[in-house]
Each structure stands twice: as structure tokens, then as C-alpha cells.
């Protein structure tokens, strides 16, 4: 089985009370300082959620839809 990809889920509040989930993947071949771990966007909510918690749960659901029960492999 292939190794897991390095995927991160975060929530951004772009306007007060409007929360968007964002899925990002670690960029391994970017020339930056060793102290920095750069990520590139994979997917994001197109509509805002009313709370941080709702956006986080929706982002996790998107992650599961995208990668299934075995997680982000290969």
C-alpha cells in the first residue's frame, strides 16, 4: 500500500461570521527555509458556514469523500 499524502484541513473566516474549510497538501519540492512547511490548496468550500465547527465538520466530510476510508494514499 502506498504512503499517506500530507493533507491538512483548516478553516478561514473571510468575513465576520463566514467560515470556509480549506484542504491543502504539503508541497515537497518548494525551495523554502527548512523551518517552513509550505502547503498548496486542494479544495475549498464554495459557500460559507455559520460557525467554525460547522465548517470543520464539512471539511472533514469533504476529505472523506475525496479520499475514502483508506485516506489520502498515493
N, CA, C and O atoms as CSV, one atom per row, in Angstrom:
chain,resi,resn,atom,element,x,y,z
A,1,UNK,N,N,0.853,-1.177,0.000
A,1,UNK,CA,C,0.000,0.000,0.000
A,1,UNK,C,C,0.900,1.243,0.000
A,1,UNK,O,O,1.927,1.267,0.678
A,2,UNK,N,N,0.522,2.245,-0.741
A,2,UNK,CA,C,1.329,3.465,-0.828
A,2,UNK,C,C,1.232,4.300,0.454
A,2,UNK,O,O,0.311,4.137,1.255
A,3,UNK,N,N,2.194,5.183,0.620
A,3,UNK,CA,C,2.240,6.044,1.805
A,3,UNK,C,C,1.138,7.099,1.775
A,3,UNK,O,O,0.649,7.480,0.711
A,4,UNK,N,N,0.763,7.558,2.950
A,4,UNK,CA,C,-0.227,8.630,3.055
A,4,UNK,C,C,0.352,9.949,2.560
A,4,UNK,O,O,1.513,10.266,2.821
A,5,UNK,N,N,-0.459,10.708,1.849
A,5,UNK,CA,C,-0.085,12.063,1.452
A,5,UNK,C,C,-0.290,12.981,2.656
A,5,UNK,O,O,-1.119,12.697,3.519
A,6,UNK,N,N,0.456,14.071,2.716
A,6,UNK,CA,C,0.378,15.024,3.824
A,6,UNK,C,C,-0.703,16.059,3.506
A,6,UNK,O,O,-0.452,17.039,2.805
A,7,UNK,N,N,-1.911,15.824,4.033
A,7,UNK,CA,C,-3.066,16.687,3.778
A,7,UNK,C,C,-3.438,17.406,5.070
A,7,UNK,O,O,-3.433,16.806,6.145
A,8,UNK,N,N,-3.758,18.686,4.960
A,8,UNK,CA,C,-4.174,19.485,6.119
A,8,UNK,C,C,-5.563,20.061,5.863
A,8,UNK,O,O,-5.916,20.390,4.731
A,9,UNK,N,N,-6.331,20.174,6.924
A,9,UNK,CA,C,-7.647,20.814,6.886
A,9,UNK,C,C,-7.583,22.032,7.790
A,9,UNK,O,O,-7.152,21.938,8.939
A,10,UNK,N,N,-8.008,23.163,7.279
A,10,UNK,CA,C,-8.054,24.377,8.086
A,10,UNK,C,C,-9.356,25.109,7.801
A,10,UNK,O,O,-10.055,24.800,6.835
A,11,UNK,N,N,-9.675,26.073,8.640
A,11,UNK,CA,C,-10.875,26.893,8.462
A,11,UNK,C,C,-10.457,28.352,8.446
A,11,UNK,O,O,-9.712,28.811,9.311
A,12,UNK,N,N,-10.949,29.073,7.446
A,12,UNK,CA,C,-10.669,30.508,7.321
A,12,UNK,C,C,-11.961,31.285,7.539
A,12,UNK,O,O,-13.018,30.885,7.050
A,13,UNK,N,N,-11.881,32.379,8.261
A,13,UNK,CA,C,-13.019,33.290,8.426
A,13,UNK,C,C,-12.733,34.504,7.531
A,13,UNK,O,O,-12.025,35.429,7.929
A,14,UNK,N,N,-13.296,34.481,6.314
A,14,UNK,CA,C,-13.001,35.528,5.336
A,14,UNK,C,C,-13.743,36.825,5.632
A,14,UNK,O,O,-13.216,37.912,5.394
A,15,UNK,N,N,-14.941,36.717,6.141
A,15,UNK,CA,C,-15.729,37.852,6.633
A,15,UNK,C,C,-16.234,37.438,8.010
A,15,UNK,O,O,-16.337,36.245,8.298
A,16,UNK,N,N,-16.543,38.391,8.848
A,16,UNK,CA,C,-17.015,38.042,10.187
A,16,UNK,C,C,-18.235,37.127,10.099
A,16,UNK,O,O,-19.234,37.471,9.468
A,17,UNK,N,N,-18.144,35.958,10.740
A,17,UNK,CA,C,-19.251,35.007,10.772
A,17,UNK,C,C,-19.394,34.158,9.520
A,17,UNK,O,O,-20.395,33.456,9.375
A,18,UNK,N,N,-18.419,34.198,8.604
A,18,UNK,CA,C,-18.448,33.379,7.386
A,18,UNK,C,C,-17.198,32.499,7.363
A,18,UNK,O,O,-16.090,32.980,7.127
A,19,UNK,N,N,-17.397,31.209,7.613
A,19,UNK,CA,C,-16.292,30.270,7.776
A,19,UNK,C,C,-16.216,29.311,6.589
A,19,UNK,O,O,-17.219,28.722,6.188
A,20,UNK,N,N,-15.025,29.165,6.039
A,20,UNK,CA,C,-14.777,28.304,4.883
A,20,UNK,C,C,-13.714,27.268,5.242
A,20,UNK,O,O,-12.671,27.617,5.795
A,21,UNK,N,N,-13.971,26.002,4.932
A,21,UNK,CA,C,-12.944,24.977,5.107
A,21,UNK,C,C,-12.035,24.990,3.885
A,21,UNK,O,O,-12.459,25.334,2.782
A,22,UNK,N,N,-10.780,24.613,4.098
A,22,UNK,CA,C,-9.792,24.525,3.017
A,22,UNK,C,C,-8.957,23.267,3.235
A,22,UNK,O,O,-8.415,23.052,4.319
A,23,UNK,N,N,-8.856,22.437,2.194
A,23,UNK,CA,C,-7.966,21.281,2.213
A,23,UNK,C,C,-6.693,21.659,1.472
A,23,UNK,O,O,-6.746,22.232,0.383
A,24,UNK,N,N,-5.541,21.334,2.069
A,24,UNK,CA,C,-4.257,21.679,1.466
A,24,UNK,C,C,-3.333,20.469,1.523
A,24,UNK,O,O,-3.461,19.610,2.395
A,25,UNK,N,N,-2.397,20.419,0.574
A,25,UNK,CA,C,-1.410,19.340,0.551
A,25,UNK,C,C,-0.014,19.927,0.666
A,25,UNK,O,O,0.291,20.957,0.065
A,26,UNK,N,N,0.825,19.264,1.440
A,26,UNK,CA,C,2.207,19.720,1.607
A,26,UNK,C,C,2.913,19.727,0.256
A,26,UNK,O,O,2.809,18.776,-0.518
A,27,UNK,N,N,3.625,20.803,-0.014
A,27,UNK,CA,C,4.400,20.943,-1.248
A,27,UNK,C,C,5.832,20.531,-0.939
A,27,UNK,O,O,6.561,21.249,-0.255
A,28,UNK,N,N,6.225,19.378,-1.443
A,28,UNK,CA,C,7.523,18.827,-1.072
A,28,UNK,C,C,8.685,19.404,-1.862
A,28,UNK,O,O,9.824,19.346,-1.397
A,29,UNK,N,N,8.438,19.951,-3.025
A,29,UNK,CA,C,9.538,20.396,-3.878
A,29,UNK,C,C,9.569,21.910,-4.018
A,29,UNK,O,O,9.909,22.435,-5.078
A,30,UNK,N,N,9.217,22.604,-2.954
A,30,UNK,CA,C,9.256,24.063,-2.947
A,30,UNK,C,C,10.507,24.490,-2.188
A,30,UNK,O,O,10.773,24.001,-1.090
A,31,UNK,N,N,11.270,25.403,-2.779
A,31,UNK,CA,C,12.535,25.845,-2.184
A,31,UNK,C,C,12.276,26.940,-1.153
A,31,UNK,O,O,12.186,28.120,-1.493
A,32,UNK,N,N,12.157,26.528,0.121
A,32,UNK,CA,C,11.945,27.480,1.217
A,32,UNK,C,C,12.827,27.086,2.393
A,32,UNK,O,O,13.460,26.030,2.385
A,33,UNK,N,N,12.861,27.930,3.379
A,33,UNK,CA,C,13.599,27.683,4.620
A,33,UNK,C,C,13.138,26.365,5.249
A,33,UNK,O,O,11.958,26.021,5.170
A,34,UNK,N,N,14.049,25.636,5.863
A,34,UNK,CA,C,13.724,24.351,6.494
A,34,UNK,C,C,12.723,24.477,7.636
A,34,UNK,O,O,12.127,23.479,8.040
A,35,UNK,N,N,12.529,25.670,8.159
A,35,UNK,CA,C,11.595,25.895,9.262
A,35,UNK,C,C,10.153,26.017,8.776
A,35,UNK,O,O,9.230,26.053,9.589
A,36,UNK,N,N,9.950,26.080,7.463
A,36,UNK,CA,C,8.627,26.320,6.887
A,36,UNK,C,C,8.157,25.063,6.165
A,36,UNK,O,O,8.933,24.426,5.451
A,37,UNK,N,N,6.896,24.707,6.348
A,37,UNK,CA,C,6.295,23.602,5.618
A,37,UNK,C,C,5.200,24.184,4.729
A,37,UNK,O,O,4.091,24.430,5.203
A,38,UNK,N,N,5.491,24.407,3.453
A,38,UNK,CA,C,4.500,25.032,2.571
A,38,UNK,C,C,3.408,24.048,2.152
A,38,UNK,O,O,3.660,22.857,1.966
A,39,UNK,N,N,2.209,24.565,2.010
A,39,UNK,CA,C,1.067,23.788,1.549
A,39,UNK,C,C,0.428,24.480,0.357
A,39,UNK,O,O,0.449,25.707,0.254
A,40,UNK,N,N,-0.144,23.678,-0.553
A,40,UNK,CA,C,-0.865,24.193,-1.707
A,40,UNK,C,C,-2.328,23.779,-1.590
A,40,UNK,O,O,-2.610,22.658,-1.167
A,41,UNK,N,N,-3.269,24.658,-1.956
A,41,UNK,CA,C,-4.688,24.327,-1.838
A,41,UNK,C,C,-5.086,23.168,-2.748
A,41,UNK,O,O,-4.641,23.081,-3.893
A,42,UNK,N,N,-5.927,22.282,-2.224
A,42,UNK,CA,C,-6.505,21.171,-2.992
A,42,UNK,C,C,-7.970,21.424,-3.304
A,42,UNK,O,O,-8.423,21.207,-4.429
A,43,UNK,N,N,-8.705,21.882,-2.306
A,43,UNK,CA,C,-10.146,22.093,-2.442
A,43,UNK,C,C,-10.583,23.045,-1.339
A,43,UNK,O,O,-9.895,23.197,-0.330
A,44,UNK,N,N,-11.723,23.679,-1.537
A,44,UNK,CA,C,-12.230,24.617,-0.528
A,44,UNK,C,C,-13.741,24.727,-0.649
A,44,UNK,O,O,-14.321,24.440,-1.696
A,45,UNK,N,N,-14.362,25.147,0.437
A,45,UNK,CA,C,-15.807,25.384,0.442
A,45,UNK,C,C,-16.134,26.524,-0.511
A,45,UNK,O,O,-15.424,27.529,-0.561
A,46,UNK,N,N,-17.206,26.362,-1.260
A,46,UNK,CA,C,-17.635,27.432,-2.165
A,46,UNK,C,C,-18.645,28.361,-1.499
A,46,UNK,O,O,-18.856,29.488,-1.946
A,47,UNK,N,N,-19.258,27.881,-0.436
A,47,UNK,CA,C,-20.228,28.672,0.321
A,47,UNK,C,C,-19.800,28.707,1.787
A,47,UNK,O,O,-19.222,27.740,2.282
A,48,UNK,N,N,-20.073,29.801,2.482
A,48,UNK,CA,C,-19.654,29.891,3.885
A,48,UNK,C,C,-20.532,29.060,4.816
A,48,UNK,O,O,-21.684,28.757,4.507
A,49,UNK,N,N,-19.960,28.702,5.955
A,49,UNK,CA,C,-20.689,28.051,7.038
A,49,UNK,C,C,-20.862,29.073,8.155
A,49,UNK,O,O,-20.077,30.014,8.271
A,50,UNK,N,N,-21.895,28.883,8.977
A,50,UNK,CA,C,-22.216,29.865,10.017
A,50,UNK,C,C,-21.277,29.810,11.214
A,50,UNK,O,O,-21.126,30.800,11.930
A,51,UNK,N,N,-20.642,28.656,11.440
A,51,UNK,CA,C,-19.740,28.536,12.588
A,51,UNK,C,C,-18.446,27.845,12.165
A,51,UNK,O,O,-18.392,27.150,11.151
A,52,UNK,N,N,-17.416,28.055,12.967
A,52,UNK,CA,C,-16.138,27.373,12.761
A,52,UNK,C,C,-16.343,25.857,12.805
A,52,UNK,O,O,-15.834,25.129,11.953
A,53,UNK,N,N,-17.094,25.392,13.805
A,53,UNK,CA,C,-17.312,23.955,13.980
A,53,UNK,C,C,-18.012,23.341,12.774
A,53,UNK,O,O,-17.637,22.256,12.328
A,54,UNK,N,N,-19.025,24.021,12.241
A,54,UNK,CA,C,-19.731,23.505,11.064
A,54,UNK,C,C,-18.798,23.415,9.863
A,54,UNK,O,O,-18.844,22.444,9.108
A,55,UNK,N,N,-17.958,24.421,9.688
A,55,UNK,CA,C,-17.007,24.408,8.574
A,55,UNK,C,C,-15.997,23.276,8.746
A,55,UNK,O,O,-15.639,22.611,7.774
A,56,UNK,N,N,-15.542,23.056,9.958
A,56,UNK,CA,C,-14.576,21.992,10.229
A,56,UNK,C,C,-15.179,20.618,9.927
A,56,UNK,O,O,-14.528,19.777,9.307
A,57,UNK,N,N,-16.407,20.392,10.359
A,57,UNK,CA,C,-17.083,19.117,10.094
A,57,UNK,C,C,-17.311,18.938,8.594
A,57,UNK,O,O,-17.117,17.842,8.069
A,58,UNK,N,N,-17.718,19.993,7.905
A,58,UNK,CA,C,-17.931,19.918,6.457
A,58,UNK,C,C,-16.615,19.642,5.729
A,58,UNK,O,O,-16.591,18.896,4.750
A,59,UNK,N,N,-15.534,20.235,6.199
A,59,UNK,CA,C,-14.226,19.978,5.605
A,59,UNK,C,C,-13.791,18.536,5.792
A,59,UNK,O,O,-13.219,17.935,4.883
A,60,UNK,N,N,-14.058,17.980,6.961
A,60,UNK,CA,C,-13.731,16.571,7.213
A,60,UNK,C,C,-14.557,15.665,6.307
A,60,UNK,O,O,-14.050,14.667,5.795
A,61,UNK,N,N,-15.825,16.008,6.108
A,61,UNK,CA,C,-16.674,15.230,5.203
A,61,UNK,C,C,-16.133,15.300,3.774
A,61,UNK,O,O,-16.136,14.295,3.063
A,62,UNK,N,N,-15.675,16.467,3.353
A,62,UNK,CA,C,-15.089,16.615,2.017
A,62,UNK,C,C,-13.822,15.770,1.891
A,62,UNK,O,O,-13.584,15.153,0.853
A,63,UNK,N,N,-13.019,15.745,2.939
A,63,UNK,CA,C,-11.799,14.938,2.955
A,63,UNK,C,C,-12.136,13.459,2.792
A,63,UNK,O,O,-11.475,12.751,2.033
A,64,UNK,N,N,-13.147,12.997,3.492
A,64,UNK,CA,C,-13.564,11.587,3.395
A,64,UNK,C,C,-14.128,11.268,2.022
A,64,UNK,O,O,-13.866,10.195,1.480
A,65,UNK,N,N,-14.911,12.200,1.443
A,65,UNK,CA,C,-15.434,11.980,0.087
A,65,UNK,C,C,-14.292,11.902,-0.925
A,65,UNK,O,O,-14.311,11.070,-1.832
A,66,UNK,N,N,-13.316,12.761,-0.761
A,66,UNK,CA,C,-12.208,12.841,-1.708
A,66,UNK,C,C,-11.299,11.610,-1.638
A,66,UNK,O,O,-10.834,11.125,-2.670
A,67,UNK,N,N,-11.043,11.103,-0.429
A,67,UNK,CA,C,-10.030,10.065,-0.266
A,67,UNK,C,C,-10.549,8.730,0.260
A,67,UNK,O,O,-9.798,7.755,0.278
A,68,UNK,N,N,-11.800,8.655,0.686
A,68,UNK,CA,C,-12.364,7.388,1.118
A,68,UNK,C,C,-11.837,6.896,2.457
A,68,UNK,O,O,-11.159,7.621,3.185
A,69,UNK,N,N,-12.165,5.657,2.761
A,69,UNK,CA,C,-11.859,5.088,4.079
A,69,UNK,C,C,-10.379,4.819,4.308
A,69,UNK,O,O,-9.948,4.721,5.457
A,70,UNK,N,N,-9.594,4.697,3.248
A,70,UNK,CA,C,-8.164,4.416,3.394
A,70,UNK,C,C,-7.317,5.670,3.491
A,70,UNK,O,O,-6.103,5.582,3.674
A,71,UNK,N,N,-7.932,6.830,3.372
A,71,UNK,CA,C,-7.186,8.078,3.490
A,71,UNK,C,C,-6.469,8.458,2.205
A,71,UNK,O,O,-6.569,7.760,1.196
A,72,UNK,N,N,-5.748,9.567,2.251
A,72,UNK,CA,C,-5.093,10.103,1.051
A,72,UNK,C,C,-3.807,9.351,0.704
A,72,UNK,O,O,-2.716,9.750,1.111
A,73,UNK,N,N,-3.941,8.290,-0.031
A,73,UNK,CA,C,-2.770,7.484,-0.405
A,73,UNK,C,C,-2.388,7.744,-1.856
A,73,UNK,O,O,-3.238,7.992,-2.711
A,74,UNK,N,N,-1.089,7.680,-2.104
A,74,UNK,CA,C,-0.531,7.714,-3.447
A,74,UNK,C,C,-0.692,8.947,-4.175
A,74,UNK,O,O,-0.247,9.052,-5.318
